[in-house]
């Protein structure tokens, strides 16, 4: 892979969707997301997605504490604990 990954698999992270740039289909406008603004989870996969995300960054697949898998970019993630 050509990009340098900021995080690695196994890292514990806190994430927040940045809807200014992208619309996430899983985001329901009908339900208030006051308590779901931040997600905490563990990175399980790293991949480059230049077509979907304008070549800006790498996508990280994260298993969140609620058991759901979500995808975030590096600018939406903060490291809590390194693996």
N, C-alpha and C positions, 0 to 999 in steps of 0.2 A: 504494500500500500504506500502511496506517495505522501500521504499526510502524516503529520506528527500528532499523536493522540494526547490530549491534555489529561485525560483520566484513563484508568485501566479497569479491566474486569475485576470485580470483587470490591471496588471502592464503594463506601457508603456515602450517599449524596443527598442533597436537598434540591428540589427542582421546582421551577415555576414556568408555565407556558408563557411565551412572549407573543401574544396574539396581534401585536402591532405589525409583524411581518407576514404571518401565516394564519390561515384558518384551519383548525384541527377538526375534522369531521366528527370526532368523538365528543366534542364540546357541545352540550345541549343548552340552548338558550332558554329553554322552558324551565329549567331547574336552577334555583339559586345555588351558586358555588361558593358561598361565603367561607365555609369550612374546608373546601377542597382547593384552595388557591395554591398551596404548597404541597408537594409530594416528597416523601422520604423513601428511599429504596436503595437497592444494590445494582450496580451495573453488571449486566450479564452478556452483552454483546456490543461490539463496536463495528461500524461500517461507514464507508463513504457513500454519499448520496448526492452526486453533483447535479443530477437532473432535477430532482424534487426540491432541493434546497439551494439552488443557484450557485453551487460550487463553493459556498461560503464556509462550510464546515463539515464535520463528521457527525453522524447520528449515533446516539447511544441508546440501546434498549435497556430499560430499567424495570426490575420487578419491584413494585411499590409495596408498602406495608399492608395495603388493602388487598394484595394478591394479584392485582392487575398489572399487565405489562404495558409500559408506555414508552414512547420515543421522544427524546429531547436532543437538542443541539448543545454544543459546549457553552454557548452564551446563556443558556437557560439553567445551568447546573452550577452548584457550589459544593465543594468537597467538604464532607463532615469528618471522614476518617479514611485514611488510605489503607488499602488491602495489604 
